[in-house]
Amino acid sequence: MPAPDHTQVIAALAAARTAIDSALVALMQEYPSEEPTAPETPAQAATEGQPGPQPCTHENRTTLPTFGTKEHWVCDDCGYEFRR
C-alpha cells in the first residue's frame, strides 16, 4: 500500500476546517451571544480621571460584617463597595 501524499491530506484538512469555520460564523450571526454589559454606575463615572477611588455620597448602605477591618459597606443605590 503506497504512503499517502501529505499535501493531499493537508489540503483535505484545510478544506474541512474552512467548512466548519464558515458554519460556526453562520451560527454566531444567527444566534449572537447576549453577554450582559455592566452598566456604568455613578460612582464609576465620578471617579474616572481622578486619582484613587472616591466613596459615593448615597445614604442607602448595607453594612457588611467585618473580619479584621474597621468598616465595610455596600451602597444600595450604585453598588459601590467601601472597605477600610
QUIVEN-V452410 format. One record per backbone hydrogen bond with DSSP energy under -1.0 kcal/mol. CO is the residue of the C=O (numbers start at 1). NH is the residue of the N-H. E is the energy in kcal/mol with one decimal. If there is no record, write none. Layout:
# QUIVEN-V452410
co->{CO | CO}
nh->{NH | NH}
e->{E | E}
This chain:
# QUIVEN-V452410
co->{5 | 6 | 7 | 8 | 9 | 10 | 11 | 12 | 13 | 14 | 15 | 16 | 17 | 18 | 19 | 20 | 21 | 22 | 23 | 24 | 25 | 26 | 27 | 41 | 42 | 43 | 47 | 59 | 60 | 62 | 71 | 72 | 73 | 74 | 75 | 80 | 82}
nh->{9 | 10 | 11 | 12 | 13 | 14 | 15 | 16 | 17 | 18 | 19 | 20 | 21 | 22 | 23 | 24 | 25 | 26 | 27 | 28 | 29 | 30 | 31 | 45 | 46 | 47 | 50 | 61 | 76 | 74 | 84 | 64 | 82 | 62 | 79 | 75 | 73}
e->{-1.6 | -2.6 | -2.2 | -2.2 | -2.4 | -2.4 | -2.1 | -2.2 | -2.5 | -2.2 | -2.1 | -2.2 | -3.0 | -2.3 | -1.7 | -2.3 | -2.3 | -2.0 | -2.1 | -2.4 | -1.8 | -1.6 | -2.8 | -2.2 | -2.2 | -1.2 | -1.8 | -1.1 | -3.1 | -2.1 | -2.9 | -2.6 | -3.0 | -2.9 | -1.3 | -3.0 | -2.1}
